[in-house]
Amino acid sequence: MGKPIRSRPRRSQRTRFTRSEISQMENLLAEKKDELDQIFFQNVTKELNAASGRAGSRAIQMEQVQKWFQSEKRNQATEVTSSPNPSEEFINISDTSLSNSAPESSSDLPKDTGEKVPDEMNWEFEARSSRDGAWYDVATFLTHRVLSSGELEVRVRYQGFGAEEDEWVNVKRAVRERSIPLESSECRKVAVGDLVLCFQESAEQATYYDAHVIEIQRKLHDIRGCRCLFLIQYDHDQTEEKVNLRRLCRRPAN
């Protein structure tokens, strides 16, 4: 048995959405011009629960949908009021060598630059939380700092979460380009030994963890899409699980 997964009820309540569901809600929010009301939340909840990807999973509650939209609207308002100054220096966090090339601080305490990291390049990233070891989509990079060791950290706000969940993460070890959800036609892109991001759902939480594919059971596709089964082993606790393609995201390099 692997070590127990750290339970964080408030965060797990908000992480029961798959990436395709989040993308769908983001599109709905962008298209919605009038006020969000209870009928809107009810319709979105019904639509999400009726999707084929929800088969066999716990039903989404309307309160979860409502909290997600409310949090997103707050985050958008924060980004508008604290938009970065174009003259500020842009830090390319996709270059992990930054954590090694950053100058050492003369103090043992981290140096907080206080500068907001611009996101106008429209890149998409995910970050691994030190609180539970799971990966979350990054909504925005708020600021950065250089540790006395010379390593670079950024303060992130996670997609769908408020400021109370912001945290500092190490650029080299815990920030990377966002993983890509797999479509039914892409199951052949997954091979034994591949690193994947897997949606893990339990009674306590539902989050994305790194895993490696150790066996693939290929099956004929039907009208519902890919029917293949993938035996994966989670990196964080070495447990194994058979999952379908809908629960997997591939790394951009794959």
N, C-alpha and C positions, 0 to 999 in steps of 0.2 A: 504493500500500500504506500502511496505517496504521502507527503506531508499534507495536512488539511489546508483547504483553500481559505484564506482570510475572508471573513464575511463582513461586508459593509452594506447594511440593509438599504440606506438611503441611496447609495450609488447603484446598487443592484436593481432597485426599483426602476431606475431610469435607463438601464442598459438592456432591456428586454427587446429592443428593436434591432433588427438586422440592418446591414448597411443599405440594402435595397429599400427597406422601409423608411430609413432616414432620408435617403435620396428622394423618395416619393413625397415625404412630408415637406422637405425643403422646397420642392417644386410647387406644392400646394400653397405654401406660405408666400412664395414669390408671386404667385398668381392672385392671391387673395388681397383685394383692395379695400374691402369694407371690414368692419369689426368682426373679430372671431367670436362666435356665440356657441351655445350648447348644441344646437342642431348641427353646426359644422363639426364639432368634436365627435358627436355621435356618428355622423356619416363617415368620418375618417376612420374611427374605431371599427365600424362595421366592415368597411372596405378592406382594412388591413387584416382583420380576422378571417375574411372570406378568401384571401389569397392562398394559392396552392402552397406557398412556402411556409405557411403557418400550420399546415397539417401535422398533427402529432405534437405540437407545442402548446404551451399554456396560452390561453386567450388573453389578449391585451385588454386592459381596463381603460375606460374613458378618462379616468383621472390621470393615467399615465400619459395619454395623448395630450390632454390639456396642459399638463405640467411641461411637456416637451416644447409645445408651441409657445407657452408663456416665457420659458427660459430662453428660447431662441430670439424672441422679440426683445427681451432685455439685453441679450448679448449684442444684437444688431444696433440697439440704441447706444450701448457703450462704445462700440466701434466707431460710430458716427461722431460722438462727442469727443472721442480721444484719438481721432485719426492721426497718423504719423505725419511729421513734417517732412516734405519731400527732400529737404536739404540734409536730413539725418543720414548717417552712414548706413548702408545696407549690409547686413551680415548674411552671407550665404551659408545657411545651416545645412545645406545638402552636402557640403564639403566637410567630411568628418575630420579632416586633418586640422581643422581649426582648433580642436581641443588640444592638439599637441603643439601648435605653433603659437598659441596665445602667450603673451608675456607673463612671467611670474609676478605675483604681487609681493610687496615687501611686508605685508601683514599676514597673519595667520587666518584672518577673517576674510570671507569672500568679498570681492569688490563688486558692488552693484552699480552699474553704469547709469541706471535710471532712464536709458533710452529705449523707446519703443521700437521693436523690430518691424519694419514695414512689410506688408504682405501683398503689395500691389503686383508682385510677380505672378500671383494666382497659382502658386504651387500648392500641392496638397500633401500634408504630412500626418503621421500618427506618432504618438509618444507613449512610452511605457510608464505607467504610474508606479511609483515606489510604494504605494499603499497596498496594492494587491497584485502587482506584477503583470497586470493585463494591459493590452494596447487600446488606446482611445484616439479617435480622430481629433486633430487639433483644429480649433476654430480660429485662433489667432495666437501669435507670439507677442507677449506683452512687453518684455524687457529682457536684458541679458546681463550676465556678470561673469567675471573671471576669478576662479578660485586661486588660492595661494599655490596650488600645485600646477597652475597654468591651464587647467581644464576649463572649458567653456560650458556654462549652464544657461538655459533659457527658462523663463517663466511662461507657462502655457495656460491657455483657457481651453478646456475640452468642449467639443461639439455637443450641444444639448445640456451643458452644465452651467451653473452660475459661478460668480466670483469666489464663492466659499470653497469651491473645489480646485481653484488654481494651485499649481505647485511648480517647484523648480525641478528640472530634469537635466541630466547630463546629455549634451549634444551627441557625443561620440557613441554612447552606450544605449541611449533611450530615445533617440529621435531618428526617424527614417521616412522615406517616401511612402505614401499611403498604399496599403495593400489593395489588390483589385478583386472584386467579387467575380466569381466564375459563372459563366452562362452554361446552359446545358450542352451547347455545341463545343464547349472548350474542355470537356473532361479529359481528352487525350493530351492536354497540356500538363496534366498532373502525372508524375512518375514516382515510383518508389524511391525514397530518399529525399524527396523535395521538402523544403521548408515551406509550410503553409501557415496561414492564420486561421484558426478554427473557432467558430462560435460555440461556446460551452454553456449549457443551461442546466442549472440545478435548482433545488428548492431555495437556496440562499441567494444565488446571483446568476446573472447571465452576461457573460463577457467574452472578449476575444483574447485567446492565448496562442503563442507560438507552438507549433507541433511539427512533427516529421511523419511523412507517409511511410508506413512499413509494409503495407500489403494493399493490393487493389483487386477487387472482384468486379470484373467488367460484365455488364449486362446490356441487353438490347434496350434501346430507348423506345419509349412509346409516346402517346399523346401528352402525357404529363411531363415529358422531358427525360433527363438522365436518370437511370435507375441503378447506376453503379454504386458500389459501396467501397468506402475507403477506411482501412484500419490505420488509425493515427496514434501517435504517442505524444502526449503533451510534454513540452520541455520543462515546465515549471515543477511538475510533480511525478513525471514518468508514468502516469496512468495511461491506459489504452482505451480506445473507444472506436466503434464502427459508426461512421457518419455518412450522410449523403453529400452530394456536391454543393447543395445550397448552403451548407454550413461552412464552406471553405472559401478562403480568399488566397490568391496567389501573390507572390512577391513580384514586383515590376520586372525584375531581371529574368523571371522564368519565361 
